[in-house]
Amino acid sequence: MNDSAALLVIVDAANVVGSVPDGWWRDRRGAAERLRDHLAARGLPGRSGPVEIVLVVEGAARGVDSVLGVEVAAAPGSGDDHMVALVAEAGDRPVLVVTADRELRRRVTSLGAEVTGPRTVRHAGPAGGASPSPASDGPGSRRRGDG
């Protein structure tokens, strides 16, 4: 994590990828890479100012590399625990956590983070329009654009 002036956006990769049943389970690492690339290309729609995106991966998705615009953080254990630690380390810095996990939402909001659901990053195109799910392009998966 670098820019203390930027909004820190922590993305729960497993939760976002798993939010649409599009075959992601056949290639968890590939699905995380597609999400990373989607985030790098589109950023965080609806937010002005600098944004630092951290994609937290775990399990079979470990080993995904960072790219320009998206830092990939491999959780050493529980992805949820790692995200909570990142929020705690951020101190007074503004933090937005992208997840639909109720318990994780409770934990990070108690530390002062904002939360938003997976649709915020999954379906927003460059101009805020709909685009296909970033995890839906892998082998053996069907493309879903059901917003």
N, C-alpha and C positions, 0 to 999 in steps of 0.2 A: 504494500500500500504506500502510495507516494504523495499525492497532492492533497495536503490538509485542507485546502480551500474548496476542493471539489466534493460534490455529493458522492458518498461511497454507496454503490449499489452492489449488494451481495445477493447473488442468484443461487437458489437451491436447485442445482442441475437435476438431481434425481426427481424432485417434485415437479419441476417444469416439464421435463421430458416425459415423465409418466402421466401428465395431465390429459393426454390424448392417446387412446389405444390404437396406435398406428404402426405397430410392429417394432417399436423401439427395443423391446426385450430381446430381440434376435441379435442386436449389435449395440450394446449399451455404450461402449466407447465411441462408436461411430455416431450415435445419436447425440452424445455430449459434444463431439466435434462439430456437428451440424448446428447445434445450439450456439456454441462458441462463435462460429462463423457468422451466424445470423445476428448475434449481438454485436460483433465487430463491424458488420456492415450497416446496421440500423441504429445502434446505440439504444438510448432510452427515450421513446417518443413522449412528447408532452412536457419535457423538462428542459428548461433553458439553463445555460451556464455549464461549467465544466462538470463532467461526470467521470468517475473511476469505477469500472465494472470488475468485480471479482466473481468468477464462476467457481462455486465449490463443488468438487466431484468426490465420489467415494466408490468403493468396491471396484467393479469391473471397468469403471470409467477412469480409474487412476491411470496416470501416464499421458493424459491429454496435455498437450503443450499450450502455453500462452501464445497469443498473437497480439499484434499491435491493436490496442484498444480494449483487450480483455485479458486480465490476469487470471490464470487458472490455478486454483489452490486445491491440492489433493489433501483431503482430510485424513489425518493419521489414524483416526478411529471413526467415531460417529460424525457424520456430516453435520447433523444438527448441533452437536456440541462445538464443533469447529466454527460454525457460523455464529453461535452465541459468543464464543471467545473473540471473534473478529469484531463484533459489535461492541463488546466490553473494551477492547483495545482502542477503539475509535474515539473514546472519551466524549468530548463535546462536539465532535464533527457530525454533521448531518448524515444519517444512514437510512437507506431504504432497503428492506429485505424482500425479495421476490419469492414467495412460497404460498401454498394453500394449506400447509400443515398447521393445524390449529394450535398444537402444543408449542411448536417453534414460534408461531406468531405471538403467543402469550409470553414466551421467554424473552424474545427480543424487544417487544414493546415495553416490557417492564424495565428494560435498560435504556429506553428512550428512542428506539428506532421506529421508523414508519414501516408499514407493510403494504404490499400490493400482491395481487394474484398473478398466476402464470400468464393469463391473457395479455397482460401489459407488455410482455416481451415476446410472446409466441406469435401474435397475429398482427402486429403493427408493421406496416411497410414504411418506406422512406418518407412518404407524405402523410402517414397516419392511416392509410387505407389497409384493407385486409390483404394478407398474403398467406401462402400455405404454411402449415406447421413446419418449423425448421428441422424437426426430427423425422419428417415423413419421406425423405428422399432415399432412404437406404434400401439395400437389396431385400426383396421379399416383402416390402411394406407397401401399403396402399396410401395414396395421397388423400388427405382429408382437408377440406377447407371449410369446416363447419363452425367457424368463428367461435 
